Amino acid sequence: MLEQSLIHGVAEAGCDEAGRGPLAGSVFAAAVILPADFRNELLNDSKQLTKHEREELRPLIEQSAVTWAVAEVTAEEIDKINILNASILAMHRAIAQLTPQPEHIIVDGNRFKPYISPLTGMAVPYRTIVKGDGKYMSIAAASVLAKTYRDDYMRRLHEEFPQYGWNRNMGYPTAEHRQAILKYGLTPYHRKTFTFKT
């Protein structure tokens, strides 16, 4: 069972991203504040869940959360600021949409930059937690939202460029995707600064 929160009694937002490794598409991030009494036995790191389980959890999270948001940073932006900065920017964009704003932030991974609250003009305290999506409910919830929203987005892009198989590989560097790049070249959705060697 995942921990409910790191610091009890405050509005704590869990944050996670999806799509750091792909060759194409935006990176997505989600931020979620869950109520103190939230419990769900199925909720876990989205990578440990099946597609069906993630899709089952998404509406439950959205209906149960105090507040939640999903944001993206495009491939063009990723090429300008690099994927690490883009992942953090996506999280900041998601947090900025939360109402109420968080008093504390917990982030999956080991890298983050201070988020400045528009209410106070001060940095919101935060903690980075390696494999946090397998330890804390709000981060796990954010991982589910980020993953499902990004997968939906890649399936929409697939309709525009079906030759790359994005409905299956979600933009990741599979053999199928790399071979399609060799044959058809790059699209406006490809991250031009990533390595495309086969």
C-alpha positions in Angstrom: 0.0 0.0 0.0 1.4 3.4 -0.9 1.8 6.2 1.6 -0.9 8.8 1.6 1.4 11.8 1.8 4.9 12.9 3.0 3.7 15.7 5.1 0.3 15.3 6.7 -2.1 18.2 7.2 -1.0 20.4 4.3 -2.1 20.7 0.6 0.5 18.5 -0.9 0.8 18.1 -4.6 2.3 15.0 -6.2 4.0 15.5 -9.5 5.3 13.2 -12.3 6.0 13.3 -16.0 5.6 10.9 -18.9 7.6 11.0 -22.2 11.2 11.9 -21.4 12.6 9.1 -23.5 10.7 9.2 -26.8 12.0 10.6 -30.1 8.8 12.3 -30.9 5.9 14.2 -29.2 5.6 16.4 -26.2 6.6 15.6 -22.6 3.5 15.6 -20.3 3.3 16.2 -16.6 0.6 16.0 -14.0 0.1 17.5 -10.6 -2.5 16.1 -8.1 -3.6 17.0 -4.6 -5.6 14.1 -3.1 -7.9 14.3 -0.1 -6.5 13.1 3.2 -8.9 10.1 3.3 -8.1 8.9 -0.3 -7.5 5.2 -0.6 -7.2 2.9 -3.6 -5.7 -0.6 -3.6 -5.0 -0.6 -7.3 -3.1 2.7 -7.5 0.6 2.3 -8.2 3.4 3.6 -10.5 1.8 3.8 -13.9 4.5 1.6 -15.4 3.4 -1.2 -13.1 -0.2 -1.0 -14.3 -1.8 -2.4 -17.4 -3.3 0.0 -20.0 -6.8 -1.1 -18.8 -5.9 -0.4 -15.1 -4.6 3.1 -16.0 -7.7 3.9 -17.9 -9.9 2.6 -15.1 -8.0 4.7 -12.5 -7.9 8.0 -14.5 -11.6 9.0 -13.9 -11.4 7.8 -10.3 -8.4 10.1 -9.7 -10.0 13.0 -11.5 -13.3 12.7 -9.6 -11.6 12.1 -6.2 -8.8 14.7 -6.3 -9.1 18.0 -4.5 -7.5 19.4 -7.6 -5.5 18.0 -10.6 -4.0 19.3 -13.8 -2.0 18.0 -16.8 0.4 20.1 -18.9 2.8 19.6 -21.8 6.0 21.0 -23.3 6.3 20.5 -27.0 9.0 18.9 -29.0 10.0 22.3 -30.3 10.4 23.6 -26.7 12.3 20.5 -25.7 14.8 21.1 -28.5 15.3 24.7 -27.1 15.7 23.9 -23.4 16.6 20.2 -23.2 14.4 17.3 -21.9 15.3 17.8 -18.2 14.3 21.4 -18.2 11.3 20.6 -20.3 10.1 17.9 -17.8 10.4 20.4 -14.9 8.7 23.1 -16.9 5.8 20.7 -17.7 5.4 20.0 -13.9 5.5 23.8 -13.2 2.8 24.4 -15.8 0.6 21.7 -14.2 1.1 23.0 -10.7 0.2 26.5 -11.8 -3.2 25.3 -12.8 -4.0 23.8 -9.4 -6.7 25.4 -7.3 -6.0 25.6 -4.4 -2.3 26.0 -4.9 -0.1 23.5 -3.0 1.7 24.2 0.3 4.2 21.4 -0.4 5.2 19.5 -3.5 6.6 16.0 -3.9 8.2 15.0 -7.2 9.1 11.7 -8.7 12.8 11.5 -9.4 15.8 13.4 -8.2 15.7 16.7 -10.1 13.4 19.7 -9.8 13.6 23.5 -9.7 11.7 25.7 -7.2 8.2 26.5 -8.1 7.2 30.1 -7.3 3.7 30.4 -6.0 1.7 33.1 -7.8 -0.1 33.7 -4.4 2.9 34.4 -2.3 5.7 35.1 -4.8 7.8 32.6 -2.8 9.1 29.2 -3.6 6.8 26.3 -2.4 8.8 23.8 -0.3 9.4 20.5 -2.2 11.0 17.1 -1.9 12.3 14.9 -4.8 11.7 11.2 -4.2 13.4 8.5 -6.3 10.8 6.0 -7.4 8.2 8.2 -5.7 5.5 7.0 -8.0 5.8 3.6 -6.3 5.8 5.1 -2.7 3.2 8.0 -2.5 -0.4 8.0 -3.8 -0.4 11.6 -5.1 2.8 10.9 -7.2 1.3 7.6 -8.5 -1.9 9.4 -9.4 0.1 12.1 -11.3 2.0 9.3 -13.1 -1.3 7.7 -14.2 -2.7 11.0 -15.5 0.5 12.0 -17.3 0.9 8.6 -18.9 -2.8 8.3 -20.1 -3.0 11.9 -21.4 0.3 11.5 -23.3 -0.8 8.2 -24.8 -4.1 9.7 -26.0 -2.1 12.6 -27.5 0.3 10.2 -29.3 -2.7 8.2 -30.7 -4.0 11.5 -32.1 -0.7 12.3 -33.7 -0.7 8.7 -35.2 -3.7 9.6 -37.2 -1.7 12.4 -38.8 1.5 10.3 -39.3 0.4 6.7 -39.3 3.7 5.4 -40.8 5.6 5.8 -37.5 3.4 3.5 -35.5 3.0 6.0 -32.7 -0.3 4.3 -31.6 1.9 1.3 -30.5 5.3 2.8 -29.7 4.1 6.2 -28.3 7.1 7.8 -29.9 9.7 5.7 -28.2 12.8 4.6 -30.2 11.6 1.1 -31.2 13.0 -0.6 -34.2 9.7 0.1 -36.1 10.0 3.8 -35.3 13.6 4.1 -36.2 13.1 2.3 -39.5 10.2 4.7 -40.3 12.4 7.7 -39.7 15.0 6.3 -42.1 12.3 5.8 -44.7 10.2 8.8 -44.3 12.4 11.3 -42.4 11.4 13.5 -39.5 8.1 15.2 -38.7 7.4 18.5 -37.0 6.7 16.4 -33.8 10.2 14.8 -33.7 12.7 16.1 -31.2 15.5 17.2 -33.5 18.1 17.3 -30.7 17.7 13.6 -29.9 19.9 10.9 -31.3 18.3 9.0 -34.3 21.1 6.5 -34.9 19.9 3.0 -35.9 
